[in-house]
Amino acid sequence: MIGTGCAILMALGAQEIVGTVHAQGNAKTPPKLAPATIERIEAAAPAEAVAKPRAARRILVFWRCEGFFHGDGIAGGNHALAHMGRRTGAYTADFSDDYSVFDPDQLAKYDAIVLNNTTQLKMPDAVKKQALLDFVQKGKGIVGIHAATDCFYDWPEAAAMLGGLFDGHPWGAGGTWAFKIEEPTHTLNRAWGGKGFKLQDEIYQFKAPYTRADRRVLVSLDLSDPATAAVKDGVKRTDGDFAVAWVKKHGQGRVFYCSLGHAANVFQDAGVLRFCLDGIQYALGDLEADASPR
């Protein structure tokens, strides 16, 4: 634990993550996962990490929501992240929904931050905001999962760091959509075995500061698939550029973002979990991967 009043959830045991203290008015709690869901998540997790950690790694998984609450996705993602760390030894994970973890002395103990389905975050003071920016700028890593881009509308520096802002999800959570691997030989795309895939999920489109000029897009929607291409309602982009995952550098630090993860079913997919683990290891600096724009 990091001290009185701080909400850190330690990854304890195989069944659940316990010990939350809600603060700053956040009263939302992820649902408890069914045993069968837990079993499927754990069965899908990689048996080992691709890269051997260069040092003992600790990540902070932050899941606070001020806007829409992806409770099922948060619960599934948190369990998957905790289990992958335990199983592979790639990292130790702490979990929190309390802004106090962004105090500079608290962030100093972490090697990467994972924003798991965070929405509409409102960092309470300038010190915490600068600490988060410095964390990445000065050489550490940040990972965004699904709704992490539904944040920072009034904080352009953080939006630029993560790489985009949510601009709707024309491809709804009830549909199964097709995805293409933009660069099958890329280190972080090994999870897909060189092939596109289909998955039931809610898929975002992005607005500025999204651009391909400062990142390497790894996965995007496959509009050659008839069902995926047939979606027109709510589509705002006219360039057909619907990125799903990317990596980028930010200062001396590393960014990995993947918009998959609306609900717990996504974290039962072996390809998704391998992709996320590899992306986390990239953000940690343990897995070298090309983030130059392409």
KOLDO-954103 format. One line per field, with one value per residue (C-alpha): residue number from 1; chain; y, x, z. Coordinates in steps of 0.1 Angstrom, whole numbers. Each point is the difference from the previous one (the first is absolute). Example, Ala and Ser with C-alpha at 12.3 -4.5 7.8 and 13.67 -1.06 7.14 Angstrom:
BEGIN
i: (1, 2)
ch: (A, A)
py: (-45, 34)
px: (123, 14)
pz: (78, -7)
***
This chain:
BEGIN
i: (1, 2, 3, 4, 5, 6, 7, 8, 9, 10, 11, 12, 13, 14, 15, 16, 17, 18, 19, 20, 21, 22, 23, 24, 25, 26, 27, 28, 29, 30, 31, 32, 33, 34, 35, 36, 37, 38, 39, 40, 41, 42, 43, 44, 45, 46, 47, 48, 49, 50, 51, 52, 53, 54, 55, 56, 57, 58, 59, 60, 61, 62, 63, 64, 65, 66, 67, 68, 69, 70, 71, 72, 73, 74, 75, 76, 77, 78, 79, 80, 81, 82, 83, 84, 85, 86, 87, 88, 89, 90, 91, 92, 93, 94, 95, 96, 97, 98, 99, 100, 101, 102, 103, 104, 105, 106, 107, 108, 109, 110, 111, 112, 113, 114, 115, 116, 117, 118, 119, 120, 121, 122, 123, 124, 125, 126, 127, 128, 129, 130, 131, 132, 133, 134, 135, 136, 137, 138, 139, 140, 141, 142, 143, 144, 145, 146, 147, 148, 149, 150, 151, 152, 153, 154, 155, 156, 157, 158, 159, 160, 161, 162, 163, 164, 165, 166, 167, 168, 169, 170, 171, 172, 173, 174, 175, 176, 177, 178, 179, 180, 181, 182, 183, 184, 185, 186, 187, 188, 189, 190, 191, 192, 193, 194, 195, 196, 197, 198, 199, 200, 201, 202, 203, 204, 205, 206, 207, 208, 209, 210, 211, 212, 213, 214, 215, 216, 217, 218, 219, 220, 221, 222, 223, 224, 225, 226, 227, 228, 229, 230, 231, 232, 233, 234, 235, 236, 237, 238, 239, 240, 241, 242, 243, 244, 245, 246, 247, 248, 249, 250, 251, 252, 253, 254, 255, 256, 257, 258, 259, 260, 261, 262, 263, 264, 265, 266, 267, 268, 269, 270, 271, 272, 273, 274, 275, 276, 277, 278, 279, 280, 281, 282, 283, 284, 285, 286, 287, 288, 289, 290, 291, 292, 293, 294)
ch: (A, A, A, A, A, A, A, A, A, A, A, A, A, A, A, A, A, A, A, A, A, A, A, A, A, A, A, A, A, A, A, A, A, A, A, A, A, A, A, A, A, A, A, A, A, A, A, A, A, A, A, A, A, A, A, A, A, A, A, A, A, A, A, A, A, A, A, A, A, A, A, A, A, A, A, A, A, A, A, A, A, A, A, A, A, A, A, A, A, A, A, A, A, A, A, A, A, A, A, A, A, A, A, A, A, A, A, A, A, A, A, A, A, A, A, A, A, A, A, A, A, A, A, A, A, A, A, A, A, A, A, A, A, A, A, A, A, A, A, A, A, A, A, A, A, A, A, A, A, A, A, A, A, A, A, A, A, A, A, A, A, A, A, A, A, A, A, A, A, A, A, A, A, A, A, A, A, A, A, A, A, A, A, A, A, A, A, A, A, A, A, A, A, A, A, A, A, A, A, A, A, A, A, A, A, A, A, A, A, A, A, A, A, A, A, A, A, A, A, A, A, A, A, A, A, A, A, A, A, A, A, A, A, A, A, A, A, A, A, A, A, A, A, A, A, A, A, A, A, A, A, A, A, A, A, A, A, A, A, A, A, A, A, A, A, A, A, A, A, A, A, A, A, A, A, A, A, A, A, A, A, A, A, A, A, A, A, A, A, A, A, A, A, A)
py: (0, 35, 18, 11, 12, -14, -25, -27, -34, -26, -30, -26, -35, -15, 8, 38, 32, 14, 29, 31, 33, 24, 36, 33, -8, -31, -25, -25, -36, -25, -31, -33, -23, -34, -30, -11, 34, -1, -35, 11, 31, -20, -27, 27, 16, -5, -26, 22, 34, 6, 21, -6, 31, 20, 7, -8, 19, 16, 14, 22, -9, 29, -5, 30, 13, 34, -8, -32, -30, -31, -21, -34, 10, 15, -32, -22, 21, 3, -37, -7, 25, -13, -36, 6, 17, -29, -27, 14, 20, 30, 24, 4, 19, 24, 13, 33, 24, 27, 31, 1, -26, 27, 19, 1, -21, -27, -2, -3, -37, -9, -9, 4, 11, -18, 19, -27, 14, 33, 27, 38, 1, 34, 1, 21, 22, 12, -20, -33, 10, 10, -32, -21, 19, -2, -37, -8, 29, -10, -36, -22, -15, 4, -25, 9, -26, 7, 30, 16, 23, 12, 23, 33, 20, 31, -10, 0, -10, -33, -6, 5, -24, -28, 7, 7, 9, -22, 12, -26, -37, -8, -36, -10, -25, -24, -5, -22, 20, -7, 13, 1, -2, 30, -14, -38, -2, 27, -12, 9, -17, -35, -7, -2, -25, 22, -2, 23, -10, 7, 9, 11, 34, 37, 18, 37, 26, 28, 37, 23, -2, -34, -1, -26, 26, -8, -37, -35, -14, -37, -11, 17, -8, -22, 18, -27, -21, 6, 2, 24, 22, 1, 21, 36, 15, 22, -3, 34, -7, 2, -14, -36, 2, -19, -10, -24, -2, 19, 6, 34, 17, 30, 18, -28, -22, -26, -1, -31, 4, -26, 8, -36, -7, 12, -31, -31, -22, 18, -10, -37, 2, -14, 23, 31, -10, -8, 33, 19, -17, 8, 36, 3, -14, 25, 28, -13, 1, -38, -8, 20, 10, 25, 30, 22, 13, -21)
px: (0, 12, -14, -32, -27, 15, -21, 24, -14, 27, -2, -7, -11, -13, -37, -3, 18, -10, 6, -14, -5, -21, 10, -6, -37, 5, -26, 1, 11, 7, -23, 13, 9, -17, 22, -4, 11, 31, 8, -2, 22, 27, -1, 5, 30, 35, 21, 31, 12, 18, 27, 18, -5, 32, -9, -28, -30, -30, -30, -28, -34, -24, -37, -18, -30, -17, -20, -13, 9, 11, -4, 2, 30, 18, -6, 11, 30, 11, -1, 18, 28, 4, 1, 24, 25, -1, 1, 28, 21, 0, -11, -18, -33, -16, -36, -16, -28, 14, 16, 25, 21, 10, 19, 37, 13, -26, 6, 37, -3, -16, 15, -33, -36, -29, -32, -26, -33, 4, -25, -2, 29, 3, 34, -6, 31, 29, 26, -16, -5, 36, 11, -18, 14, 35, -4, -2, 21, 30, 0, -27, -30, -37, -26, -36, -28, -33, -16, 34, -5, -33, 20, 20, -23, 10, 37, 16, 35, -14, -21, 30, 20, -25, -6, -37, -35, -31, -25, -27, -3, -20, 10, -20, 7, -26, 17, 29, 25, 29, 36, 30, 36, 17, 35, 0, 38, 0, 13, -32, -23, 14, -32, -20, 21, 0, -37, -29, -27, -36, -12, -31, 8, -9, 23, 9, 8, 24, 3, 30, 26, -2, 24, 22, 29, 13, -7, 0, -35, 0, -37, -30, -35, -2, -24, 3, -23, -36, -15, 26, -1, -38, -1, -7, -20, 22, 30, 17, 34, 1, 35, -7, 27, -14, 30, -5, 35, 32, 34, 18, 28, -7, 31, 23, -30, -21, -38, -21, -37, -26, -37, -11, -15, -36, -11, 15, -5, 29, 24, -8, 16, 36, 11, -12, 18, 32, -2, -6, 28, 24, -12, 5, 35, 7, -12, 22, 30, 6, -12, 16, -24, 0, -23, 11, -28, -9)
pz: (0, -6, 30, 18, -23, -32, -19, -12, -8, 2, -23, 26, -8, -31, 4, 5, 7, 34, 24, -17, 17, -21, 2, -18, -4, -22, 12, -29, 6, -27, 2, 14, -29, -3, 7, -36, -13, 22, -12, -37, 6, 18, -27, -27, 17, -14, 18, -1, -10, -33, 16, 32, 23, 2, 37, 23, -15, 17, -18, 12, -14, 4, -7, 12, -19, 1, -31, -14, 22, -19, 31, -17, -21, 30, 20, -29, -8, 36, 6, -33, 8, 35, -11, -29, 23, 25, -26, -22, 25, -24, 27, 33, -3, 25, -7, 10, -6, 22, -15, 29, -18, -24, 27, -12, 29, -7, -38, 6, 10, -34, -34, -20, 5, -15, -5, 0, -14, 17, -10, 4, 24, 18, 16, 32, 0, -21, 19, -8, -37, -3, 17, -25, -30, 15, 7, -38, -13, 21, -11, 14, -16, -3, -13, -9, -2, -18, 16, 10, -29, 14, 22, -1, -22, 20, 4, -35, 13, 14, -31, -22, 22, -3, -37, -6, 13, -1, -27, 2, -5, -32, 3, 30, 27, -12, -34, -11, -21, -22, 7, -22, 11, -15, 2, 6, 6, 27, 34, 18, -26, 6, 20, -32, -19, -30, -5, 5, 24, 11, 35, 17, 15, -1, -24, 1, -25, 10, -5, 4, 13, -18, -29, -16, -2, 35, 6, -14, -5, 7, -5, -16, -12, -31, -23, -26, 23, -12, 35, 13, -30, 0, 32, -10, 28, 22, -22, -1, -16, -37, -5, 10, 27, 30, 20, 29, 15, -3, 16, 2, 18, 22, 11, 13, 9, -17, -7, -9, -7, -9, -3, 5, 34, 4, 19, 18, -31, -17, 27, -6, -34, 0, -29, 19, 32, -18, -19, 33, 18, -28, -1, 38, -4, -27, 23, 28, -23, 1, -35, -28, -28, -28, 8, -28, -22, -30)
***
